[in-house]
């Protein structure tokens, strides 16, 4: 019986290890959970172009792309960046950097202090300016003419060990097609590293936001347990 239990525990341990992506940021080793329902967009091979585009986008916001996951259909069907039309859902894992690429670890900052600072900053964020910057990025990266129309800032949705912010962003792709995407952004301090996750999905109704929030909170719990 002990042998059987030992084998079982070894199998479980192997599964837990396989469900994480090992990343080093600064001098901190991080274990980033891999979402079960999504596929990884790798930074090499055929999806390397897609990873680089996302990394470039994050760099604009002084964020380093640590890991990128999207719905398996869009990942497996990806051919090149010119024909890519987007993914229905995904998760983007980032860490804050300074001056574009300097990795900073805040060893003296507590989670409580970080959350208070972040909530205060979010209340002062010029939402219209951020949306305009997002539109400018769309204009630079796409050959067609997508337009952000009437985005909804949902504000802070919840606070626990992390701060969760919601956004609904409809994008008009052409005269006949407008796609609304919902995003819940989770920001959390992990071992002195300011980390974030953008969990997004095509918006249908308020349940989309509720689901994204609960999934994000569960993910943050796993991230904290890993580290």
Residue pairs with C-beta under 8 A, 6 or more apart in sequence:
19 33
19 34
19 36
20 31
20 32
20 33
20 34
20 226
21 31
21 32
21 33
21 34
21 40
21 66
21 67
22 29
22 30
22 31
22 32
23 29
23 30
23 31
23 32
23 66
23 67
24 30
25 64
25 66
25 95
25 103
25 105
25 193
26 103
26 104
26 105
26 193
27 105
28 105
28 191
28 192
28 193
30 66
30 190
30 191
30 193
30 195
30 226
30 227
31 226
31 227
32 66
32 67
32 93
32 223
32 226
33 219
33 222
33 223
33 226
34 40
34 67
34 69
35 69
35 91
35 219
38 69
38 70
38 71
38 72
38 89
38 90
38 91
39 69
39 70
39 71
39 72
39 75
39 76
40 67
40 68
40 69
40 75
41 47
41 50
41 51
41 54
41 68
41 69
41 70
41 75
41 90
42 48
42 51
43 51
43 52
43 55
46 78
46 79
47 75
47 78
49 80
49 81
50 68
50 78
50 81
50 84
51 65
51 68
53 81
53 141
54 65
54 68
54 92
55 64
55 65
57 137
57 141
58 64
58 65
58 92
58 94
59 65
59 100
59 101
60 133
60 137
62 96
62 97
62 98
62 99
62 100
63 94
63 95
63 96
63 97
63 196
64 94
64 95
64 96
64 97
64 101
64 103
65 92
65 93
65 94
66 93
66 94
66 95
66 195
67 92
67 93
68 90
68 91
68 92
68 93
69 90
69 91
69 92
69 93
70 87
70 89
70 90
70 91
71 87
71 88
71 89
71 90
73 88
74 84
74 86
74 87
74 88
75 87
78 84
82 143
86 179
88 201
88 202
89 200
89 201
89 202
90 199
90 200
91 197
91 198
91 199
91 200
91 219
92 197
92 198
92 200
93 195
93 196
93 197
94 195
94 196
94 197
94 198
95 103
95 193
95 194
95 195
95 196
96 104
96 193
96 194
96 195
96 196
97 103
97 104
98 104
105 191
105 192
105 193
106 114
106 189
106 192
106 193
106 194
107 192
109 189
109 192
110 189
111 161
111 188
111 189
114 189
114 194
115 159
115 161
115 162
115 163
118 163
118 187
119 156
119 159
119 163
122 155
122 156
122 163
122 165
127 153
131 148
131 151
131 169
134 148
134 169
135 147
135 148
138 146
138 148
138 171
139 145
144 173
144 174
146 171
146 172
146 173
147 171
147 172
148 169
148 170
148 171
148 172
149 170
149 171
149 172
149 178
150 170
151 167
151 168
151 169
151 170
152 167
152 168
152 169
153 166
153 167
154 165
154 166
154 167
154 168
154 209
155 165
155 166
156 163
156 164
156 165
157 164
157 165
157 166
157 184
157 209
157 213
158 164
158 213
158 217
160 217
160 220
161 188
161 220
161 224
162 186
162 187
162 188
162 216
162 217
162 220
163 186
163 187
163 188
164 184
164 185
164 186
164 213
164 216
164 217
165 184
165 185
165 187
166 182
166 183
166 184
166 185
166 209
166 212
166 213
167 182
167 183
167 185
168 180
168 181
168 182
168 183
168 203
168 209
169 180
169 181
169 182
169 183
170 178
170 179
170 180
170 181
170 203
171 178
171 179
171 180
171 181
172 178
173 179
179 202
180 202
180 203
181 200
181 201
181 202
181 203
182 200
182 201
182 202
182 203
182 208
182 209
182 212
183 198
183 199
183 200
183 212
184 198
184 199
184 200
184 209
184 212
184 213
184 216
185 196
185 197
185 198
185 199
186 196
186 197
186 199
186 216
186 217
186 219
186 220
187 194
187 195
187 196
188 194
188 195
188 196
188 220
188 223
188 224
189 195
190 223
190 224
190 227
191 227
195 223
197 216
197 219
197 220
197 223
199 212
199 215
199 216
199 219
200 212
201 208
201 211
201 212
202 208
203 209
